[in-house]
Structure formats: C-alpha cells, structure tokens
Amino acid sequence: MKKLQNIIAKLGFGIFIGMLIVSSSCTENFDDLNVSPTAVQRDRINEDILFTRALVYGALRYTEFQRAKHLYANKYIQYYAVSVDRFETDRYITRNDWLTDYWTEAYADYLMQTQQVIEITAEDPNKINKNAMARIWKVFLMHRVTDFWGDVPYFDALSGNETPAYDAQEEIYHDMLNELVEAVESFTSEASSSFGSSDILYGGSIDHWTKFANSLRLRLGMRLSNVDPGRAQEHISAVISSGALISSNSESAIMPYGRDFGSADENIQPMSIIKSFNEYRASRTLVDFLRENEDPRLTIYLEPNQSGEFVGLQNGLNPEEVNQVSEDDFARDSDIISNTHAPSVLLSFSEVLFLQAEAAHRGWAGGSPAALYEDGIRYSVNFWLDVVRDLESRTSTTFPDFSDVPTQLESYLQRPGIAFDAANAIEQIITQKWLASINQGFEPYAEYRRTGFPNLNPIPNTDGLSETGGSDVPRRVRYPIEEQALNGESLNAAINRQGPDLPTTRIWWDVQ
C-alpha cells in the first residue's frame, strides 16, 4: 500500500490508456512509414497502471456506485429509503439515465481496460500470473453486469464489434465458472512478472488471488442452486474441498480508501460522498430487524434520529408522501460504514462462511451448518470492530464505546429467530448475509432473487406508478434505451429469448 499514492496519481494517464483499443491488425497492412514513432503502441502500454485503474474504477467510484448500486440495489434490498421527492427507483420506477451510465462505464471503461490487460499479457509466459488475475477480475466485473440485466453481450463484447450479440446468461455463467477454474490452474511460481503494489487488492499475491477466485466461484456456483443444482454442487464441492478459500477477514476482497491511500478525490469511500447529499435515510426494514433482534451491529451501522431513537423510513413513498415527513425523525447510516476512510467490501470472509453454511445444509459439503452460520455472524461483527479501530488510529476520530459488543454478540446468537434452526436455515443464512453485506446492494439483491430472503416490505404504491405493482421487488433492470438504436437486432434477439424487457421478467437463475 505504500506506493498506492503514486499509483493513484497516475490514474489520469489510465483514462487516456483506456481509450487506446490497439490491436496488431490495425497496422498489419501498412508499411513502417505509417507507424508513428511517438504513438502509444501496445508494447508501450503499462499494464500495471491499466490494471490499477481497472480495479479502482471497477469497484465503482461514487458516480456509478450511487446510480446503480445505491439508487437501485441498496433501495431494492431495503437498506435505505429515499427521503427526497425524486429518485423514482425506490418506487420501482426505472431511471434510464442511471442504468445507461452503469452499462456504459462497465463496457467502455473498466471492463475494456481489464480486457486490454488480458490481451497484453496473453502471449508472454512471464506474465501468465498477471493474465490470470485480470481474467479473475473480469469475471467479478461481468457477473455483476449479467446479474443486473440477465442476457448481455459477453463473448463478442470488448472485441471491437460495435453490435455484439447478447448471450444467454446460462452460457455466460458456464464460461465465467470455467474462466475461474482455468485462471487458478494457470498460476505458476515460475513466472517472473507480478503486479506487485499496482494490485491494490492483494499486492500481486498468487495465494490471495487463488482464494478470491475460488470464493467467487463458490458465490457463482451457489447462484445456480435452484436452476442447475448438479452443476452448482460440482463447483461448490470442488472449491470447498480444495481448502483454498478466503479464510480470514484480512483476506477479504476489499477496496481500501482514505487520503493516505492516495490523494485523488475518487479514492474515498463512495458512500461518504453520497451521504453528504442528504437524500436518504435507513429503511424501516433494516432498522426494525436490527432493533427488534437486539443486533449488536445496530449502533455500528446506524446513527439515531434527533431524539436518539432508531426509527426507519418506509420505502417507496411518492413525492407528496415523502414531503410530509421530516428527515430528522429517522435514523441514517453511521460515520463508520460510510466513513471517508472505510473500505468497500467486494467479497468478505463472512460471506464465504455463509456460503459454506448453505452448502453444508444442502449436503454439498462437510462441516456444521450451525457453526459456519454462527462464525459468519461473528466475523461480520468483528470486521466492523476492526474497521472502527483502524478509523480511530488513522483519523483521530472517537467513536462510541463498543467494548460490550462481543458479549452482546454471544447473547444475540442465542436469541429466538437468530439461533440456528435447520428448518429455517436458508432464511437465516441469507438474512444474515444481507446484514453482513451492508451498503453492498448488488450481492444481497441477487441473493434475494435466488432465495426470496430476507423478508422485505411491500412499498405503498399509492400513486399506482410502480412497474411491479409495489408488492414485488423488481427481478431485473431494463436495458438502456439507447441499445435499441445502437444494437437493436442483438437486443431484440435477447428479449425474444429471455422475455419482455420489464422489471418483472426473471433472469435465468432466478426460478425460486
């Protein structure tokens, strides 16, 4: 991390690099006189800087974080509710501009840069480990895109084809899982080249990238649990038996933030910027669960209202209704989870434990479902206690006294409804995964569609404008309107295969 400030400072150059979709075919029919001696050619591109930028931007800066993760996924999964008379997504009404921004950034920016790293490193045996890491990162980026929309451009994407085919999500998932397998198998100690400190997730560590890839494979494999249980069990059993999974909070895939990790403005926690806009409050769904179950994370995650009480705001109020409430009456996210220096969690150890708990419950792997479930909760709480200690040391900020939390945690694990119950195992595991994934709405939104949990509240829909009727959470998001003009034939083929381009249309693995 010591060199990260210098790396981040160079990210502006990465913007220029990302625009250079250079291939050898561009000049193969020209003689040397047509090659500029000063132009940036592929062999002059610094893939280390390119990879750093793909990681930073792929984890999402506040712009795409807000428009896609916060205003869509965080609202759909009811972490937060809109407290201003705009932002229709909380009422399950589509905002095309926000979707278009996320789609465009994914395909034209950090996915393209990741693909460039893959291509640059593909033919050099000394760079095989760099190539594998970029392939793993591409799967991470791509699975969020396909989970959002369903069928999307995949095999023809990032190739220079301006009208790529939309691929069936089933085929995309099979390829992503295979990519993770092949990337891990390709790692070797014989390759001399490494990203080193340019890899701001894992410092170029093969072991850590192997664990990240296998843990991601565990996540994607579980996605198939209801639609293709045989294939799901195959992948899940393989990665669990390998033992090479994220195995501590320190191995979690997180994006580090804070001024001492770089001076660029985008190198701060996206939620800290979004919180400053003062446009949302904690959802009633989240607040009620934490409060009623005496969850020790209540005061870690949330700040009380002006009266010192924890009250959540109803999701889905229309403009007239929301203008009748006072924001000061409702709790909001704390200055811990939305701190400028707080990390963004991409794949946590607690999630890996919950995935293993579900696998054990399904009989797809060994281990005690109850013990894995309880450990998932413990490590979720301890992760944030570690963040508090880190924030206090780095920012000289004093937070509330959480010294009683470990004792509260053990009592919490014995509470009715929280204590593991095999008859309700899936609900309990997914609900706790939802709580552990605070602010990271993409993953719990996907898990809600796979399992139906956590239990969410219907929105009022008093003006009748919700695209799902209000009682149902959207199953996907609409394609960007611009795609009809830019790639209409491919788009229409996807719609004919997947179903109407509506929020009520289920994607391939969503069959529960």
C-alpha positions in Angstrom: 0.0 0.0 0.0 3.0 2.3 0.5 3.2 3.0 -3.2 -0.5 3.4 -3.8 -0.5 7.2 -3.6 1.9 7.3 -6.6 -0.2 4.8 -8.4 -3.4 6.7 -7.9 -1.7 9.9 -9.0 -1.1 8.2 -12.3 -4.7 7.2 -12.9 -5.4 10.2 -15.0 -3.0 8.7 -17.6 -5.0 5.5 -17.3 -8.0 7.3 -18.7 -6.0 8.0 -21.8 -4.7 4.5 -21.9 -8.2 3.0 -21.6 -9.2 4.7 -24.8 -6.4 3.0 -26.8 -8.1 -0.1 -28.1 -5.0 -1.1 -30.0 -4.6 -4.3 -31.9 -1.9 -5.6 -34.2 -4.4 -5.8 -37.0 -4.6 -2.1 -37.1 -1.2 -1.8 -38.8 -0.6 -5.2 -40.4 -1.4 -3.9 -43.9 0.7 -0.8 -43.6 4.4 -0.3 -44.0 6.6 1.1 -41.3 6.2 4.6 -42.7 2.6 4.5 -41.5 3.5 3.8 -37.9 4.2 6.9 -35.8 7.4 6.6 -33.8 5.7 8.7 -31.0 2.3 7.0 -30.9 1.3 4.8 -28.0 1.5 1.2 -29.2 0.6 -2.0 -27.3 4.2 -2.7 -26.3 4.4 0.7 -24.7 1.3 0.4 -22.6 2.0 0.0 -18.9 -0.4 -2.8 -17.9 0.3 -2.2 -14.2 -1.2 1.2 -14.3 -4.0 -0.1 -16.5 -4.8 -2.8 -14.0 -4.8 -0.4 -11.1 -7.3 1.8 -12.8 -9.5 -1.2 -13.7 -9.5 -2.2 -10.0 -10.3 1.2 -8.7 -13.0 2.1 -11.2 -14.4 -1.5 -11.3 -15.0 -1.4 -7.6 -17.1 1.7 -8.5 -16.5 5.3 -7.8 -19.3 7.3 -6.2 -20.9 8.2 -9.6 -21.7 4.6 -10.7 -21.9 3.4 -7.1 -24.7 5.9 -6.5 -26.6 5.4 -9.7 -26.5 1.6 -9.9 -25.7 0.2 -6.5 -27.2 2.8 -4.2 -30.2 4.1 -6.0 -31.1 0.7 -7.4 -29.7 -2.2 -5.4 -29.5 -0.6 -2.0 -33.1 0.5 -2.3 -34.4 -2.7 -3.8 -32.8 -4.7 -0.9 -34.1 -2.0 1.6 -31.0 -0.9 3.3 -32.2 2.7 2.7 -35.3 4.6 1.6 -35.4 7.8 -0.4 -36.1 10.9 1.8 -36.5 13.5 -1.0 -39.2 13.9 -3.7 -37.1 12.5 -6.5 -35.2 9.3 -7.3 -38.0 7.1 -8.6 -36.1 3.8 -8.2 -37.2 3.5 -4.6 -40.8 3.2 -6.0 -39.7 0.6 -8.6 -39.8 3.0 -11.4 -36.9 2.9 -14.0 -34.5 5.7 -14.5 -32.8 5.0 -17.9 -30.0 7.6 -17.5 -28.6 5.9 -14.4 -28.8 2.4 -16.0 -27.1 3.8 -19.1 -24.3 5.3 -17.1 -23.5 2.0 -15.4 -23.8 0.0 -18.6 -21.5 2.4 -20.5 -18.9 2.6 -17.7 -18.8 -1.2 -17.4 -18.3 -1.9 -21.1 -16.4 1.1 -22.3 -14.2 1.7 -19.3 -13.1 -0.8 -16.7 -14.2 -4.0 -18.4 -12.4 -2.8 -21.6 -9.3 -1.9 -19.6 -9.3 -5.3 -17.9 -9.7 -7.0 -21.3 -6.7 -4.9 -22.6 -4.6 -6.2 -19.7 -5.6 -9.8 -20.6 -4.6 -9.3 -24.2 -1.3 -7.5 -23.5 -0.2 -10.3 -21.1 -1.6 -13.3 -23.0 1.5 -14.1 -25.1 4.2 -13.6 -22.5 4.9 -16.6 -20.3 6.5 -14.4 -17.7 3.2 -12.5 -17.4 0.9 -15.5 -17.0 0.1 -14.7 -13.4 -0.9 -11.1 -14.4 -3.1 -12.6 -17.1 -4.8 -14.9 -14.6 -5.5 -12.1 -12.2 -7.0 -10.0 -14.9 -9.2 -12.9 -16.0 -10.5 -13.3 -12.5 -11.2 -9.6 -12.2 -13.1 -9.7 -15.5 -15.4 -12.4 -14.1 -16.0 -10.4 -11.0 -17.0 -7.3 -13.1 -19.0 -9.3 -15.6 -21.1 -11.3 -13.1 -22.4 -8.1 -11.6 -23.5 -6.9 -15.1 -25.3 -10.1 -16.0 -26.9 -10.4 -12.6 -28.3 -6.9 -13.1 -29.7 -7.4 -16.6 -29.7 -11.1 -17.4 -28.7 -11.8 -21.1 -26.0 -9.3 -22.0 -23.1 -9.0 -24.6 -20.3 -11.3 -23.4 -18.4 -13.4 -25.9 -18.4 -10.7 -28.6 -18.1 -7.8 -26.2 -14.8 -5.9 -25.8 -13.7 -7.1 -29.2 -14.2 -4.0 -31.3 -17.5 -5.4 -32.6 -19.9 -2.4 -32.4 -23.0 -4.7 -32.4 -22.1 -7.7 -30.3 -24.5 -10.5 -29.7 -26.3 -10.7 -26.4 -25.5 -14.1 -24.9 -27.8 -16.3 -22.8 -27.0 -15.9 -19.1 -26.7 -19.7 -18.8 -23.8 -19.7 -21.3 -22.2 -16.7 -19.6 -22.3 -18.3 -16.2 -20.8 -21.6 -17.5 -18.0 -19.6 -19.1 -17.3 -17.5 -16.1 -17.1 -20.5 -13.9 -14.7 -22.2 -16.3 -12.6 -19.0 -16.5 -12.1 -19.1 -12.8 -11.1 -22.7 -12.9 -8.6 -22.1 -15.7 -7.2 -18.9 -14.3 -6.4 -20.6 -11.0 -4.9 -23.6 -12.8 -2.6 -21.3 -14.8 -1.0 -19.7 -11.8 2.7 -20.6 -11.5 5.6 -19.7 -9.3 7.9 -19.8 -12.4 6.6 -16.6 -13.9 8.8 -13.6 -13.1 6.3 -10.7 -13.7 3.9 -9.5 -11.0 1.6 -6.6 -10.5 3.1 -6.0 -7.0 1.9 -2.9 -5.4 -0.1 -2.0 -8.5 -2.5 -4.7 -7.4 -4.3 -2.7 -4.6 -6.4 -5.7 -3.7 -3.8 -8.3 -2.9 -0.4 -6.9 -3.8 0.1 -9.4 -6.6 -0.2 -12.4 -4.3 -1.0 -15.6 -6.2 -2.3 -17.3 -3.0 -4.7 -14.5 -2.3 -5.9 -14.3 -5.9 -6.4 -18.0 -5.8 -8.6 -17.7 -2.7 -10.5 -14.8 -4.2 -11.1 -16.7 -7.4 -12.3 -19.8 -5.6 -14.5 -17.8 -3.2 -16.0 -16.1 -6.3 -16.5 -19.5 -7.8 -18.3 -20.5 -4.6 -20.6 -17.4 -5.0 -21.4 -18.1 -8.6 -21.8 -21.8 -8.1 -24.4 -21.1 -5.4 -26.2 -18.8 -7.8 -27.1 -22.0 -9.8 -28.6 -23.8 -6.8 -32.1 -23.8 -8.0 -31.7 -23.7 -11.8 -28.8 -26.2 -12.2 -28.2 -27.9 -8.8 -25.9 -30.6 -10.3 -23.5 -28.1 -11.8 -23.8 -26.0 -8.6 -22.8 -28.9 -6.4 -19.9 -29.8 -8.7 -18.3 -26.4 -8.4 -19.1 -25.8 -4.8 -17.8 -29.2 -3.6 -14.6 -28.7 -5.6 -13.7 -25.3 -4.2 -14.6 -26.2 -0.6 -12.6 -29.4 -0.8 -9.6 -27.5 -2.1 -9.4 -25.5 1.1 -8.2 -22.5 -0.9 -10.9 -20.1 0.1 -10.8 -16.7 1.8 -10.2 -17.8 5.4 -9.9 -14.6 7.5 -11.2 -11.0 7.5 -7.8 -9.8 6.4 -8.1 -11.9 3.2 -11.5 -10.4 2.3 -11.5 -8.7 -1.1 -11.8 -5.0 -0.2 -11.1 -1.7 -1.9 -9.0 0.4 0.5 -9.9 4.1 0.8 -8.6 7.2 2.5 -6.3 10.1 1.9 -3.3 8.1 3.0 -4.1 5.5 0.2 -3.9 8.2 -2.5 -4.6 11.9 -2.9 -7.2 11.7 -5.8 -10.7 12.6 -4.8 -12.2 9.4 -6.1 -10.0 7.4 -3.6 -12.5 7.8 -0.8 -15.5 5.7 0.2 -18.3 6.3 -2.2 -20.9 6.2 0.5 -19.2 9.1 2.3 -19.9 11.3 -0.7 -23.4 10.0 -1.3 -24.2 10.5 2.4 -23.2 14.2 2.1 -26.1 14.7 -0.4 -28.6 14.0 2.5 -31.1 12.3 0.2 -32.0 9.1 2.1 -32.5 7.5 5.5 -32.2 4.0 6.9 -35.0 1.7 5.7 -37.7 0.6 8.1 -36.9 -3.0 7.1 -33.3 -2.8 8.2 -33.9 -0.7 11.3 -36.7 -2.9 12.6 -34.7 -6.1 12.2 -31.6 -4.8 13.9 -33.6 -3.2 16.8 -36.1 -5.9 17.4 -33.4 -8.6 17.5 -31.0 -6.5 19.6 -28.4 -6.9 16.9 -25.1 -5.6 18.1 -24.5 -4.0 14.7 -27.3 -1.5 15.3 -25.1 1.2 16.7 -22.2 0.3 14.4 -24.3 0.6 11.2 -26.7 3.4 12.2 -27.0 6.8 13.8 -30.2 7.5 15.7 -32.7 10.3 14.9 -32.7 13.7 16.6 -34.5 12.2 19.6 -31.9 9.4 20.0 -34.2 6.7 18.7 -33.7 4.2 15.9 -36.7 4.7 13.5 -36.6 3.6 9.9 -38.2 5.2 6.9 -40.8 3.4 4.7 -39.5 2.6 1.3 -41.4 3.7 -1.8 -43.1 6.9 -0.7 -44.3 9.0 -3.6 -43.2 12.7 -3.8 -46.2 14.0 -1.9 -45.9 11.5 0.9 -42.1 11.9 1.3 -42.6 15.7 1.6 -44.8 15.2 4.6 -42.1 13.5 6.7 -39.1 15.1 8.4 -35.7 13.5 7.7 -34.7 14.3 11.3 -37.2 11.7 12.5 -35.3 8.8 11.0 -32.0 7.0 11.5 -29.3 7.2 9.0 -26.1 5.3 8.1 -23.3 5.8 10.6 -20.0 7.6 10.1 -18.4 4.1 10.4 -19.8 2.3 7.5 -20.0 5.4 5.3 -16.7 6.9 6.5 -14.4 8.6 4.0 -11.7 6.0 5.0 -13.9 2.9 5.3 -13.3 0.2 2.8 -15.7 -1.1 0.2 -16.2 -4.9 0.6 -16.3 -6.8 -2.6 -16.3 -10.4 -1.2 -15.9 -10.9 2.5 -14.9 -13.8 4.7 -18.3 -13.8 6.4 -19.9 -14.3 3.0 -17.7 -17.2 2.3 -18.7 -18.7 5.7 -22.4 -18.2 4.9 -21.9 -19.9 1.5 -20.3 -22.8 3.2 -23.1 -23.0 5.7 -25.6 -23.2 2.9 -23.5 -25.8 1.1 -23.3 -27.9 4.3 -27.0 -27.6 4.9 -27.7 -28.8 1.3 -25.4 -31.7 1.8 -23.0 -30.5 -0.8 -20.0 -30.2 1.6 -18.9 -31.2 5.0 -18.9 -29.0 8.1 -21.5 -27.9 10.6 -24.1 -25.6 9.1 -24.8 -24.1 12.5 -21.1 -23.5 13.3 -20.4 -21.9 9.9 -23.5 -19.8 10.3 -22.5 -18.5 13.7 -19.0 -17.8 12.6 -20.3 -15.9 9.6 -22.1 -13.6 12.1 -19.1 -13.3 14.4 -16.7 -12.4 11.6 -19.2 -9.8 10.2 -19.3 -8.1 13.6 -15.6 -8.4 14.2 -14.8 -7.0 10.7 -16.6 -3.7 11.6 -15.0 -3.6 15.0 -11.6 -3.8 13.3 -12.7 -1.0 11.0 -13.6 1.1 14.0 -10.1 0.6 15.5 -8.5 1.3 12.2 -10.5 4.5 11.7 -9.7 5.7 15.2 -6.0 5.2 14.6 -5.9 6.8 11.1 -8.3 9.7 11.6 -8.1 10.5 15.3 -11.9 10.2 15.5 -13.5 8.9 18.6 -16.4 6.5 18.1 -18.9 5.1 20.6 -17.6 2.6 23.1 -18.2 -0.9 21.6 -16.4 -2.9 24.3 -19.6 -4.7 25.2 -20.3 -5.8 21.7 -18.5 -9.2 22.0 -20.7 -10.1 25.0 -23.8 -8.8 23.2 -22.8 -10.9 20.2 -22.9 -14.2 22.1 -26.3 -13.4 23.5 -27.5 -12.4 20.1 -26.5 -15.8 18.7 -28.8 -17.5 21.2 -31.9 -15.3 20.6 -35.1 -17.0 19.2 -35.1 -16.5 15.4 -31.3 -15.9 15.4 -30.1 -19.2 16.9 -29.6 -21.6 14.1 -32.7 -23.6 13.2 -32.2 -26.2 10.5 -35.9 -25.9 9.5 -35.3 -22.3 8.6 -31.7 -22.4 7.6 -31.8 -20.8 4.2 -33.8 -17.8 5.5 -31.5 -17.4 8.4 -28.3 -17.7 6.4 -29.4 -15.3 3.6 -30.8 -12.8 6.1 -27.5 -12.7 7.9 -25.6 -12.4 4.6 -27.8 -9.4 3.9 -26.9 -7.8 7.2 -23.2 -8.6 6.7 -23.2 -7.0 3.2 -24.3 -3.6 4.3 -24.0 -0.9 1.6 -23.1 -3.5 -1.0 -26.5 -4.0 -2.5 -25.6 -5.9 -5.6 -24.9 -9.2 -3.8 -27.9 -9.2 -1.4 -30.2 -8.1 -4.3 -29.0 -11.2 -6.3 -29.5 -13.4 -3.3 -33.0 -12.1 -2.6 -34.0 -13.1 -6.1 -32.4 -16.5 -5.8 -33.9 -17.3 -2.4 -36.7 -14.9 -1.6 -34.9 -13.7 1.5 -34.6 -11.5 3.5 -38.3 -10.7 4.1 -38.8 -7.3 2.6 -41.7 -4.9 3.0 -44.0 -4.1 0.0 -44.0 -0.5 -1.0 -47.2 1.6 -0.7 -47.5 2.4 -4.5 -50.3 4.8 -3.6 -50.0 6.6 -6.9 -50.1 3.3 -8.9 -46.9 4.1 -10.8 -44.7 1.2 -9.6 -43.7 -1.0 -12.6 -44.1 -4.1 -10.4 -47.3 -3.1 -8.6 -45.4 -2.4 -5.4 -45.7 -5.8 -3.7 -43.0 -7.4 -5.8 -39.3 -6.3 -5.9 -38.0 -5.9 -9.5 -36.4 -9.1 -10.8 -34.0 -7.3 -13.0 -33.5 -3.8 -14.6 -34.4 -2.7 -18.1 -31.9 -2.4 -20.8 -30.6 1.1 -21.7 -33.0 2.6 -24.2 -30.0 3.6 -26.4 -29.3 0.0 -27.1 -32.4 -0.2 -29.3 -30.8 2.3 -31.7 -27.2 1.2 -31.3 -27.6 -2.6 -31.3 -31.3 -3.3 -31.8 -31.1 -6.6 -33.6 -29.0 -8.2 -30.9 -31.1 -6.6 -28.2 -34.3 -7.9 -29.7 -32.9 -11.4 -30.0 -32.1 -11.3 -26.3 -35.6 -10.0 -25.4 -37.2 -12.8 -27.5 -35.2 -15.4 -25.7 -35.3 -14.0 -22.1 -38.7 -12.4 -22.0 -40.1 -8.8 -22.2 -37.7 -6.0 -21.2 -39.5 -5.4 -17.9 -38.5 -5.4 -14.3 -40.9 -8.3 -13.7 -39.0 -10.6 -16.1 -36.9 -13.2 -14.3 -33.3 -13.8 -15.4 -32.1 -17.4 -16.0 -31.0 -18.4 -12.5 -34.0 -16.7 -10.8 -36.5 -19.5 -10.7 -37.4 -19.6 -6.9 
